[in-house]
């Protein structure tokens, strides 16, 4: 059966995803940055209250995936923390300045992760040569690759995703970016083993008092009074579609 991974940005979101049929959770902070390393408090609370597998992301900032020495040192410390807390896996990725997998640094990541299953995230979609990158990641022992097929969303990149899946002795290929209930059937029909979805929505803040002349964000157009939440009904709909497809 196709595995459903849901991207979650809080313990509450993780519980919602679990209750509605998610098989695994990618745990992140900062949805508007595309996912950053969660805080220690969130990691501990999720570890205590969520029973399905949770893989925290290790990403110190938004933007590209070529990191300074200080950023990379912090990543290794975060990986050790995630391992010590007992998570079964993690999600990360490091590139060099030429857009290749940074093999020396990824070797350090794999050593720090030890027995944890490592997913190489959508840094893969910024790689200069995806087939070479996939072979390099297989050589490192990476468990899976999250990819949109190097397109803006996984529907557009499905042909490339299937090409990657066809490679021998490669990590699991998990399709992600824009995967929703409305297009999930495309991936099920193609035989994709794992799919990744945010299944999310932004909800209005419950605050009644609002200061309209002040922003806490560098983006002055940002909505300070909206909050990201996983949509449980969307998760359940996707899980239902997977179950029905398996039954047929």
Order of alpha helices (4+ residues) and beta strands (2+ residues): beta-alpha-beta-alpha-beta-alpha-beta-alpha-beta-alpha-beta-alpha-beta-alpha-beta-beta-beta-alpha
